[in-house]
Amino acid sequence: MDEHDATKGALLARFPLFAQLPAPRLDGLLAACPVRRLPAGVTVFEPDMPCTAFPLVLDGSIRVSKTSPTGREIVLYRVGPGEGCILSGGCLLGQTDYSARGATESEATLLAIPPAQFQDLMVHFPPFRRFVFDMYGARLAEVMEVVEEVAFRRLDTRLAQLLVQRGPVIHATHQALADELGSVRVIVSRLLRNFEERGWVRLERERITVLDLRGLAAFARQ
């Protein structure tokens, strides 16, 4: 199997909607779309950068985040296999630059749809247009949840919920958890030590083990 066929197979497996494109048109699209294979921790885009493509994630994950002038970061959403980046779509539709940062969380394979092909698919291929707008709805709901979490929920219950969701063993630094919660390391470390004193978790170097899932989950629901 050559690279073209491998890419087509991966695309159809992750994005079945493209099976509705006539074969010559799909082949033409693939010929225009470069495949990017990136290691973890690579910046895909950042604020004020022009958008040059609409990335479809075939494998891996991209974390989209916003950073304050003081360096505090908050995660807006993640883009996983079978998904596209709505921020990229918005930049292409509005002809604006990026306003947030996207970085790979793991090794990732992306199919980059250039602006001209993206606009053509939006206008002439309804399944793709529905896919993009459905994705906008889902991501908007996620971002609204982030806003609600940051604005109305206490940091300790948010941290407990994060540990419950990612446990029982979380491989992360205190700084990484603080970044994800939009806080600072010293406060997150203090809360984690309190959780450890309560017997809910065990703290080790770059690893947190949830010992009492029920107790931690009950606290998160407060």
Secondary structure, DSSP 8 states (H G I E B T S, - for coil): --HHHHHHHHHHHH-GGGGGS-HHHHHHHHHHS-EEEE-TT-EEE-TT-B---EEEEEES-EEEEEE-TTS-EEEEEEE-TT-B-HHHHHHHHHT-B--SEEEESS-EEEEEE-HHHHHHHHHH-HHHHHHHHHHHHHHHHHHHHHHHHHHHS-HHHHHHHHHHHH-SEE---HHHHHHHHTS-HHHHHHHHHHHHHTTSEEEETTEEEES-HHHHHHHHT-
